[in-house]
Amino acid sequence: GLSIGDPFVTLSNLPGAIASIGMIAYTLPLLQSAPRAQLRTTQIIVLGGAGTVLSMWTYLVLSKVSAASSSSALGLFASAIFVCLCASPLSTITSVVKERDASSVLMPLTLATCANCLLWSAYGMITKNHFVWGPNAVGLAMGLMQLGLKLCF
């Protein structure tokens, strides 16, 4: 949103970004009682992710890369992260099918994912922004898969 000057994308994602940082700050101390390996993995993921984002922005701002190339790089990066986010609930798909129990699939989260992805896909198609509609269409498909699992089991 920032690199293409789209206020709708920027302003709708800003509160979520701030909430994510707050949630990390809040939950990391709670992991003190978790196994040390889990705490270390979480720390590595948080620091690695922050380092990657900051390094990418620094490179794109300080290099002589065109604005269009910067926007494409950021769009691809954000799309990849979003698809991973939408795919994460499907990590239990094998156990859901094997045990015929979808209790690990949270219906409110699944419905919110489907609604979110449907609306952003529509917005992306209207604005002809493939970095918005593309990953959200994939996210919608994954959300519908979760919904199907929940309804079947």
Number of C-alpha atoms within 10 A of each C-alpha: 17 12 13 14 9 10 11 11 16 14 12 11 13 12 10 11 11 10 12 12 11 11 11 13 11 11 10 13 11 10 14 11 9 10 9 11 9 13 17 12 11 15 14 12 12 15 12 12 13 12 12 13 15 12 12 15 15 11 13 18 13 8 10 9 12 11 13 11 11 20 18 15 15 20 20 15 15 16 20 13 14 16 18 13 12 21 16 11 17 18 9 13 18 10 13 18 13 9 10 14 15 21 11 13 19 13 15 9 14 21 16 12 20 24 14 15 25 19 15 20 25 15 17 20 15 10 11 12 13 16 20 22 23 18 25 28 21 18 24 25 17 22 27 16 16 25 21 12 19 19 10 11 14
